[in-house]
Amino acid sequence: MLPNCSFRDLQLEIARRFNLDDISRTEIKYLDDDREWVLLNCDADLEECMEIYSSSPGRTVRLCLQQVFHPNLAASFGNSSPS
């Protein structure tokens, strides 16, 4: 990944490599220097990730991809129209 790539570029590359139709349903997290998973949401998050790993000895960014399900909440409440 090039240092000047945007978060959207990362999403598109992941979608391409994993053959994902809808990357918006996928959370992308990275393992930070405190060994905690941090959610990537925007360019600023990606920039922070790159800064952390540019100063680390291994310089390997570990990513975790997790598909999330956003249910249609309206369906769970049933029909609220008057009879």
N, C-alpha and C positions, 0 to 999 in steps of 0.2 A: 504494500500500500504506500503510495507516495505521500510525503509529509503534508502537501497542500491539498489533499483530497477533502471533500466535504462529507458530512454525515450522509447526505443523499447518495453520493458516489459510493460510499461503503455499503449502503442498503442495496443499491443496484448491483454491485459486484457480488454480494452475498446471494441475492436472488438469482443471478446468472449461474453462479457456481453450484448452488443447491437446487436449481430448477424450480424455484418458488414462483407461483403465479401472483401472490399478493403478499409482499413484504410488510405491509402495514399490520398484518396479524402476527408479526414476529418481533419479540423483544430481543434486543442485542445487549449483552452485558459483557464487561471485561473484568478480569481479576486484577485488582489494584495492588500496590506495594504493601498494603496491610493484609493481603490475602482475603479481601472481601469483594464480592461481586457487585459491580456498580453498573446501573442502567445507563445506556447511551440513548439520548433523546434528541440531541442537536449538535451543531458544529462545535459549540463551546465544550460539551462533554467529550467529544472526540479529540479536541485539541488538548484537553487536560490529560486524557489517556495517552496521547502521543508524547506529551511532555514527561509523564511518569516513566514511560518505557524508553525514552531516548537517553535517560540517565541511568537506567538499570543495566547490570552486567550482561544479562542474557539477551536483552532487547527483543524478546519474544512476547507478543501480545496474545494473551489467552482469551478467546471469546466464547461466550455461551449463547446459543440461540434457543429460544423457547417460543413455540407457537402459543398464542393466547386466543381465547375464545371470548368474543363480546356478544353475549346473547341478546336477542331482541327483547328488551324488558317489557315492551307493550304486550307481547304475547303472554307473559307470565301473569299479568293482571286480569286477563279475561276480557270479555266484552263489557264495556261500561255504558253502552248506548241504552237509552230508555226503551222500555217495551211498548 
